[in-house]
C-alpha cells in the first residue's frame, strides 16, 4: 500500500516540452497527500478498532461458551440432585413402611399375648369360682348336718 510519505516524496522527471506544470503537479500532490494521509490514518484507526472489536468478540464468545458449559453443568447437577433426592425419598418411604409393618406385627403379637393372658385369667377365675362354689356348698352341707344333729 502506498503511504502518504510515498506520495509526498514522489518526484517526476521534468520534460522541457509539453510537460506538466511542475507547480500544479506539486500542488495537486500536496492536496492528494493531505487527503490520502487523512484516509490512511482513518483506515489505520478503523483497522485498530476492528482488531479490538474482534478481540472483544472472542472474549465474549469465550464467556458465552463458559456460560453454556456452566448452564449444562448446572442442569446436570440439578438432575443428579433430583435423582438422589428421589432415591432418598423412596428409601425413607420404604424404611417407614418397613418400620410400620414391624410395629404393627409387634402390636399384633402383643394383642395375641394379652388375649391369651386374659383367657388364662378367665380360666383361673372360673376355676377359683368353681372352687369357692364347691367350698360354699360343702360348708352349707356341714351346716345342715350340724343343724340336723341338734
C-alpha positions in Angstrom: 0.0 0.0 0.0 1.3 3.5 -0.8 1.8 5.6 2.2 1.3 9.4 2.4 5.1 9.7 2.7 5.5 7.9 -0.6 3.2 10.4 -2.4 4.9 13.3 -0.8 8.4 12.1 -1.8 7.4 11.1 -5.3 9.4 13.1 -7.9 8.6 13.3 -11.6 11.1 13.8 -14.3 10.9 17.2 -15.9 10.3 17.4 -19.6 11.2 20.5 -21.4 8.4 20.4 -23.9 4.8 19.6 -23.4 5.4 18.7 -19.8 3.2 19.3 -16.9 3.4 22.4 -14.9 5.6 21.5 -12.0 3.9 23.8 -9.6 0.4 22.5 -10.5 1.6 18.9 -10.1 3.3 19.7 -6.7 0.1 21.5 -5.5 -2.0 18.5 -6.6 0.4 16.1 -4.9 0.2 18.2 -1.8 -3.6 18.1 -1.8 -3.5 14.4 -2.6 -1.1 13.8 0.2 -3.3 15.6 2.7 -6.4 13.6 1.6 -4.5 10.4 1.4 -2.9 10.9 4.8 -6.3 11.6 6.3 -7.7 8.4 4.7 -4.7 6.4 5.6 -4.9 7.5 9.3 -8.7 6.8 9.3 -8.1 3.3 7.7 -5.4 2.6 10.3 -7.7 3.7 13.1 -10.5 1.6 11.7 -8.3 -1.5 11.4 -7.2 -1.0 15.0 -10.9 -0.7 16.1 -11.8 -3.8 14.1 -8.9 -5.7 15.8 -10.1 -4.5 19.2 -13.7 -5.5 18.4 -12.5 -8.9 17.1 -10.6 -9.4 20.4 -13.7 -8.3 22.4 -15.8 -10.7 20.2 -13.5 -13.6 21.0 -13.6 -12.6 24.7 -17.4 -12.6 24.7 -17.5 -15.9 22.7 -15.3 -17.4 25.4 -17.6 -16.0 28.1 -20.6 -17.4 26.2 -19.1 -20.8 25.9 -18.2 -20.8 29.6 -21.8 -19.8 30.5 -23.2 -22.5 28.2 -20.9 -25.1 29.9 -21.9 -23.8 33.3 -25.6 -24.0 32.4 -25.2 -27.5 31.1 -23.3 -28.4 34.3 -25.9 -26.8 36.5 -28.7 -28.7 34.7 -26.8 -31.9 35.1 -26.2 -31.2 38.7 -29.8 -30.3 39.3 -30.9 -33.6 37.6 -28.4 -35.5 39.8 -29.6 -33.8 42.9 -33.2 -34.5 41.9 -32.5 -38.2 41.3 -30.6 -38.5 44.6 -33.4 -36.8 46.4 -36.0 -39.2 44.8 -33.9 -42.2 45.8 -33.6 -40.9 49.4 -37.3 -40.2 49.5 -38.1 -43.7 48.2 -35.7 -45.1 50.8 -37.3 -43.1 53.6 -40.8 -44.3 52.4 -39.6 -47.9 52.3 -38.0 -47.6 55.7 -41.2 -46.1 57.1 -43.3 -48.9 55.6 -40.9 -51.5 57.0 -40.9 -49.9 60.4 -44.7 -49.5 60.4 -45.1 -53.2 59.4 -42.7 -54.2 62.1 -44.6 -52.1 64.7 -47.9 -53.5 63.5 -46.6 -57.1 63.8 -45.3 -56.3 67.3 -48.6 -54.8 68.3 -50.4 -57.8 66.8 -48.2 -60.2 68.8 -48.8 -58.1 72.0 -52.6 -58.3 71.3 -52.3 -62.1 70.9 -50.3 -62.4 74.1 -52.7 -60.1 76.1 -55.7 -62.1 74.7 -54.0 -65.3 75.8 -53.3 -63.8 79.2 -57.0 -62.7 79.5 -58.2 -66.1 78.6 -55.9 -67.7 81.2 -57.1 -65.2 83.8 -60.7 -66.0 82.9 -60.0 -69.7 83.2 -58.3 -69.2 86.6 -61.3 -67.1 87.7 -63.7 -69.8 86.6 -61.6 -72.4 88.5 -61.5 -70.2 91.5 -65.2 -69.5 91.3 -65.9 -73.3 91.0 -63.6 -74.0 94.0 -65.4 -71.3 96.0 -68.8 -72.6 95.0 -67.7 -76.1 95.9 -66.3 -74.9 99.2 -69.5 -72.9 100.0 -71.7 -76.0 99.1 -69.6 -78.2 101.3 -69.8 -75.6 104.1 -73.5 -75.4 103.7 -73.8 -79.2 103.8 -71.8 -79.1 107.0 -74.1 -76.5 108.5 -77.1 -78.6 107.5 -75.6 -81.6 109.2 -74.9 -79.7 112.3 -78.5 -78.4 112.4 -79.8 -81.9 111.9 -77.8 -83.2 114.9 -79.2 -80.6 117.2 
